[in-house]
Amino acid sequence: MTEALRSERSAPVRRILVSGASGMIGTALIESWASEPISLIRLVRNDSGARTSQDRAESLVWDPSASQPIPDLRKLAGVGAAVHLSGANVAAGRWTREYKRDIVSSRVQSTQALVKALIQLDPLPRVLVCASAIGIYGDRGDEVLTEDSSPGKGFLAETCIGWEAAARAASDAGIRVVHMRFGVVLSPKGGALAKLLPLFRLGLGGRLGDGREWMPWLSLRDAVGILKFCVGNEEIRGPVNAVAPDCVTNAEFTRALGSAVHRPAVIPAPAFALRLVFGEMADQALLASARVLPFRLSHAGYPFIDPVVGPALQSLVGNA
């Protein structure tokens, strides 16, 4: 690598593209960049969403299903990094055949569409940070899982495999690609924690199944911090387990949440009831066990804000 190229790659990225910016993680990421000297482009399906007064991001409408997803690529001139967070919610309800197709297409097709646009830019973006999930490991019991572990089996694992493969053309073109394998992201503003809090505050919370399943988690502020860390760290590429180092079982998590809201967590949701309500999703998303550790983040020196589940939940619930 020449000295000029090394200097160029070490300079901060000043123009960043974000897809999925209206979701919980995307919204927090955009807000975190509000006070920084960064030009932001938000990829949207339509431009009718509300914005805060601090939101300086430019909106660019795209259609991932179109032959030319972004009609005018000149609007992406100067983009140095792309953060791709699009994807239908896997826990929105029962997995019908149609919704499973939506889960896959909203990830694989949108990634292919974004990569198609990025590799046409000159110069190329330096990095694409693309969302993935710890679902790629499947149900693995007590096995310790790092980024070098093999993928598992099942619908979620197969979806994540295809999702990550969809970004291969970007890597082949010379763009540094990072696959963010998110665990359960915790925030009182959305996601799993927001759904659990009302039940636990009423004293109606408890473990899922037998409670022995490992549950990799991550606070929302660490999710944002890790995304920014991976955008700026030239040494990080490939899969990254975006999970806290304190991987806990479901029983340990529910006890910690009960303690945070000062209520007992003693009413379990038995596996048969979860399967009755959620069908296939129960076994693959609610009752699966994945003891995932953030090996590459720890090795790279990422400073976790919320490394331990008890204090993390105390802080998050206290801010709700």
Secondary structure, 3 states (H helix, E strand, C coil): CCHHHHHHHHCCCCEEEEECCCCHHHHHHHHHCCCCCCEEEEEECCCCCCCCCCCCCEEEECCCCCCCCCCCHHHHCCCCEEEECCCCCCCCCCCCHHHHHHHHHHHHHHHHHHHHHHCCCCCCCCEEEEEEEHHHHCCCCCCEECCCCCCCCCHHHHHHHHHHHCCHHHHHHCCEEEEEEECEEEECCEHHHHHHHHHHHCCCCCCECCCCCEECEEEHHHHHHHHHHHHHCCCCCEEEEECCCCCEEHHHHHHHHHHHCCCCCCCCECHHHHHHHHCHHHHHHHCCCCEECCHHHHHHCCCCCCCCHHHHHHHHHHCC
